Structure formats: structure tokens, C-alpha cells
Amino acid sequence: MGKAIEFYNASELLWQKVNSSDNSRLSSPFIMCAAFSIELYLKSLDAATLYNIDEVEISEENVPTFRTLYSKSNLHGHKLIELFKKLPLNTQTKLRSAYDESPPASNYTSLDEALDAANSNFVDSRYSFEGNSVAIEMTLLNKLSVFFHEYVYGLYKEQS
């Protein structure tokens, strides 16, 4: 989840600049950071924390220390709606419910609609020079990144 937070924080800084009078043409970096943060938050909901058993050290107090500790998700790809639909059904239901209780993003009244609308923003923004011009709703993308940050980070705080 750490990388998701980093990209979310970067997207928030960029969002402030994009909405200022001195936006310095930062739309593309915002789109990439916001979309990638959503992708990473979705993947974090499927992740397991792993460690390399060969690298465990036992302290004098008989406490194990793991030199290599990481998270691994079985979800792959960049398409947001596809990642969402690969999550366990109970996780999907909880996310939909939380989204329904939050202020709607643009004209998208359901989480599925919003994710579908932002589905390939990460890829679209990176390959726009190949003639695949796509309109990207930055307000929607910001709303989704804030939603996933608050939801996933809230789960983390509950478990801590």
C-alpha cells in the first residue's frame, strides 16, 4: 500500500497545481499518478504480505526479523474495472456500499460506472502520441483516487 499512498500524494499535489492559475501543464502527470494510485489500491486489496524464510534472523530476545518483507497481489494489468471485478465479491460489495455513501463523482452514480469511465486512463495518457486521443475526466479521476485512498487507508488504520 505504500506505493499507492506515494502516487496518491503526488496526484494530490499535482491536482492542486492543475486547478491553480499556474497549472504548468501538469495534467498528464496528474492523470498517471491518480490512475496508478487507484490501480495500486485495488491490487493492495488482494495483496498478501510475504517474506523470504531464508532471510529470517532471530534476535537475542528470540524475536524473528525479516530482511525481505513485501506484498504480492495476484491481480495484474491496468484496467480498473477488470481489477475491481477480480476482487472477492464481499470486497466489491463493501466498496460499492462505501461509494454509494460518498458524494458522487461527476455523473457516475455507481462505482462500476465510475471505474468503467476511468478504466484505461493510465494507459490512455501514456500512449496519446500514438493517435489514441481519449477524453479523460480529471475530476472523476481525482474523486476516485481520493475515495480509494480513504477507503483502503481506513482499513489499514482499523487493523493497526
N, C-alpha and C positions, 0 to 999 in steps of 0.2 A: 504494500500500500504506500510505502514511502515515495516511490517514483510517481505514483498518481498524485500525491499531495504536491510534489515539486512542480509537476506540469500544471496542476490546478493553480498553484500560487503564481506561476509565470503567466498563466492565462488571465488571472485577475489583474495583475499589473498592466498587462497589455490592454485589457478591456478598458481600464481607466484612461489610458493614453488614446485608444481608438475613439473614445467618447469625448475627448477634450478637443480644444481648438487646434492643438498642435499634435495631430494624430500620427505624424511622421510616417505615414503609410505602413502601419503595423497590423493591418487586417489579416494578412496571410499567416504571420507568426501566431496571432491570437487564435485563428481557426485551427491551426495544427496543434497548439498546446491544449486548447479546450477539448477538441475532439479526442486527442490522445489521452487526456486525463480521464474522460468518460470511458474509453476503452480499457484503460488500466483499472479503473474502479470496478467495472464489470468483471474483469478477469480476477480481481482480488476476491470477489465474492465466491469464486470457485477454487481459490488457491489453498494449498496446504503448506505448512512450514516444515521444511526438511533440513537435515543436517547430514554431514558425512561422518559416519560412525568411526571411520579410520582416523579421524582428526580429533577425537574426543580426548581431552586431558582431564585428569582427576586432580583437584587441588588438595592441599594438606588437610582441609576440612572435609574431604571426601565428597566434594561437590563437582559434578561434571561441568566442563566448559567446552563449548563448541566453537571451533575456529571458523568453520564454514556453516553458516546458517542462512537459508534462503527460502523464498516462497516459489511454488511452482503451480501453475494453472494448466488444466487440460484444454482450455479454450484457446483457439488460435484464429487469427485473422483480424481485420479492421472494421468489418461491417457490424455496426452497433446492434441492429435489430436481430441479427443472427446470433451474436454473442449472448444477448438477452434471452433469446428463446432456447439456448442451450443450458441455461441455469436451471437448477431444480425448480419444479413447479411452485413449491411453497415460497421460495425466494422471489420468484416472479410475482406471485400474488401479493407478498408484502411490499414489494417495490411499487406495484400498481396502486395499492391502497395508499401508500405514503405520497405518491404523486397526485392522486386524487384529492388529498387533503391540502396540498400546496397550491399556491396561485398558479393558474395555467400558464404554459409557455406559448405565447403568441395565440394562434387559433387552434392549438392542439389540445384537445380535452382529455386525451388518454396518453399514457406513457408509450404505448405501442406506436401511436401516430407520430408522436414527437421523435422517438428513436428512428422510425422509418424515414422521417423527413431529414434527419441529420445522419442517416445511415452511413454514407460513404464520404462525409465531409473531409476526413483526414486524407484519404486517397485523392479525392477531387481537388483539394487545394494544392497538393504536391505535384499533380500532373496537368495543371491547367494549361501549360505551354504546349501540350500535345493536341490542342484543339478541342478538348472536352470541357467547354465552358459550361459551368453549372452555377446557378444562383444559390448562394449559401446564406441562410438566415442566421446572422450572428447573434441576434437577441435570443433566439431559440437555443443556439449552442451555448451561450452563456448561462441561460436558465438551467439547461440540462447539466452543465458542469457543476454549478452551484448545488443543484439537487443531489447529484451523486456524491459530491464531497460531503455534504451534510449528512446524508443517509449512511454512507459507509463509515465515515469518521465517527458518527454517533454509535454505530455498532461496536467499533473498536473501543470507544470510551466506556460502553456498558460492560465489556468483557474485561476491562483493566481493573 
